[in-house]
Amino acid sequence: MITLYGSLVFFHILLFVFWLGADLGVAILGDHFRKRSYSIEERLTILKLLVITDMGPRTAWALMIASTISLVAAGGYWAVPLWGVVAAWAVSLGWLWLVWAAHLAGQTPKATKLKKIEMVLKWGLAAFYLGLGGLSLVTNAPLEPNWLASKALLFGLIFVAAILIDVMFKPVGPLLMALIEKGSSEETEAPLLKTMNKSRFWVRMTYLLLVIVGFIGTTQPF
């Protein structure tokens, strides 16, 4: 029998698979972009594919807000009022619009402004999930099962790790322009590679946290 809760679980799992699976594609493309054996034109094509592929995880991430709140409400884990569920969907869809509007705006002042707004939103949501998970673990409310409270806390940590990927990656733009204008040399390649490598730690942390969250949600060990 198809139920609302079951349908939401399926949607949640689909978002998880889409997020983690596409993120692995982004990592593979990133590794190939680093290889100087490719021409600059080939590497720029790889970078374009990376940016397009990365829209998958970003889309899934935005929709996770609506998914998580709807799930705990439908599953009876948290008595979220209807307006709270509606608000969660409004935040998700608003964030999704920001993500795609910034992507379609390209390298323009409009995109920069939208990304700044998105960054504020992401930090606010990180604080929300960290606070929700931490409070629930300490007081057993509003999320009573410890496994669910732990998931909320870890989801907040995923926010922090994913935000730091973008923060570390931000200087890549000017360095990439220098590579395009001056060509491939140790002078242009070394700082670009160093900057990109700084984000790899947080990429791996995001993968690890996603796997842990998936394990806890599936096994409900405590």
C-alpha positions in Angstrom: 0.0 0.0 0.0 1.4 3.4 -1.0 1.4 5.8 1.9 2.5 9.5 2.2 5.3 8.5 4.6 6.5 5.7 2.3 6.5 8.1 -0.7 8.5 10.6 1.3 11.0 8.0 2.3 11.5 7.1 -1.4 11.9 10.8 -2.3 14.4 11.2 0.5 16.5 8.2 -0.7 16.3 9.4 -4.3 17.8 12.8 -3.2 20.5 11.0 -1.2 21.5 8.8 -4.2 21.4 11.8 -6.6 23.5 13.9 -4.2 26.2 11.4 -3.4 26.3 9.8 -6.9 26.6 13.1 -8.8 29.2 14.3 -6.3 31.4 11.4 -7.2 31.1 12.4 -10.8 32.2 15.9 -9.8 35.2 14.5 -8.0 36.3 12.4 -11.0 35.9 15.4 -13.3 37.9 17.5 -10.9 40.8 15.0 -10.9 40.9 15.1 -14.7 40.8 18.9 -14.8 44.0 18.9 -12.7 45.9 16.8 -15.3 48.2 19.0 -17.4 48.4 16.3 -20.0 45.1 17.7 -21.4 45.1 20.9 -23.4 43.7 24.0 -21.8 40.6 23.8 -24.1 40.0 20.2 -23.0 40.4 21.1 -19.4 37.9 24.0 -19.8 35.4 21.6 -21.3 35.9 19.2 -18.4 35.3 22.2 -16.0 32.1 23.0 -17.8 30.9 19.4 -17.4 31.9 19.6 -13.7 29.8 22.7 -13.1 26.8 21.1 -14.8 27.2 17.9 -12.9 27.5 19.8 -9.7 24.0 21.2 -10.1 22.7 17.7 -9.3 24.0 17.7 -5.7 23.1 21.3 -5.2 19.5 20.6 -6.3 19.3 17.6 -4.0 20.7 19.6 -1.1 18.1 22.3 -1.5 15.2 19.9 -1.7 16.5 18.0 1.4 15.1 20.8 3.6 11.5 20.0 2.5 12.2 16.3 2.5 13.6 16.1 6.1 10.9 18.3 7.7 8.1 16.5 5.8 9.5 13.1 6.8 9.6 13.8 10.5 6.1 15.3 10.4 4.6 12.4 8.4 6.4 9.8 10.5 5.1 11.3 13.8 8.7 12.0 15.0 8.0 15.7 15.5 4.6 17.4 15.7 5.5 20.0 13.0 2.4 22.2 12.3 1.2 22.4 8.7 2.6 25.9 8.4 6.0 24.6 9.4 5.9 22.0 6.6 4.8 24.6 4.1 7.6 26.9 5.3 10.1 24.1 4.8 8.9 23.7 1.2 9.0 27.4 0.6 12.6 27.5 1.9 13.6 24.6 -0.3 12.0 26.0 -3.4 13.3 29.4 -2.8 16.8 28.0 -2.3 16.5 26.0 -5.4 15.6 29.1 -7.4 18.7 30.9 -6.0 20.9 27.9 -7.0 19.6 27.8 -10.6 19.3 31.6 -11.0 22.9 32.0 -10.0 24.0 29.2 -12.3 22.2 30.6 -15.3 23.4 34.1 -14.6 27.0 32.9 -15.2 29.9 35.1 -14.2 27.9 38.3 -13.7 27.3 40.7 -10.8 23.8 39.3 -10.5 25.2 35.8 -9.9 27.6 37.2 -7.3 24.7 38.9 -5.4 22.5 35.7 -5.5 25.4 33.6 -4.2 25.9 36.0 -1.3 22.2 35.6 -0.4 22.4 31.9 -0.7 25.5 31.8 1.6 23.6 33.6 4.3 20.7 31.1 3.9 23.0 28.1 4.1 24.7 29.3 7.3 21.2 29.9 8.8 20.1 26.4 7.9 23.4 25.0 9.2 22.7 26.7 12.5 19.1 25.4 12.5 20.0 21.7 12.0 23.0 21.9 14.4 20.7 23.4 17.0 17.9 21.0 16.4 20.1 18.0 16.6 22.2 19.2 19.6 19.1 20.2 21.6 17.3 17.0 20.9 20.3 14.9 22.0 20.6 16.8 25.2 16.8 17.1 26.1 15.2 14.3 24.0 13.0 16.9 22.3 11.8 17.8 19.9 13.3 14.8 18.1 13.1 12.0 20.6 14.9 9.0 18.9 18.7 9.6 19.3 19.4 8.2 15.8 17.1 10.9 14.3 18.6 13.7 16.5 22.1 12.5 15.4 21.0 12.7 11.8 19.9 16.3 12.3 23.2 17.2 13.9 25.2 15.5 11.2 23.2 17.2 8.5 24.2 20.5 10.1 27.8 19.4 9.9 27.3 18.5 6.2 26.1 22.1 5.7 29.3 23.4 7.3 31.6 21.1 5.2 29.8 21.8 1.9 29.9 25.6 2.6 33.6 25.4 3.3 34.1 23.7 -0.1 32.6 26.8 -1.8 34.7 29.1 0.5 37.9 27.3 -0.3 37.1 27.1 -4.0 36.2 30.8 -4.4 39.8 32.0 -5.4 39.8 29.5 -8.3 38.1 32.0 -10.6 40.9 34.6 -10.9 43.5 31.9 -10.9 41.7 30.1 -13.8 41.6 33.4 -15.7 45.3 33.7 -15.3 45.8 30.2 -16.7 43.7 31.0 -19.7 45.4 34.3 -20.4 49.0 33.3 -19.7 48.9 29.6 -20.6 50.0 26.6 -18.7 53.2 27.0 -16.7 54.4 26.4 -13.2 53.6 30.0 -12.3 49.9 29.6 -13.3 49.3 25.9 -12.5 50.9 25.7 -9.0 48.6 28.3 -7.2 45.5 26.9 -9.0 46.3 23.4 -8.0 47.1 24.4 -4.4 43.8 26.3 -4.1 41.7 23.5 -5.5 43.4 21.0 -3.2 42.4 23.0 -0.2 38.7 22.2 -0.9 39.4 18.4 -1.3 39.5 17.8 2.5 36.0 19.3 2.9 34.8 17.3 -0.1 35.9 14.1 1.5 34.3 15.2 4.8 31.0 15.8 3.0 31.2 12.3 1.4 32.0 10.7 4.8 29.2 12.5 6.6 26.7 11.6 3.9 27.6 7.9 4.2 27.3 8.1 8.0 23.9 9.8 7.8 22.7 7.2 5.4 23.9 4.4 7.6 22.2 5.8 10.7 19.0 6.5 8.9 18.9 2.9 7.5 20.0 0.9 10.6 18.7 3.2 13.3 21.3 1.8 15.7 20.4 3.8 18.8 
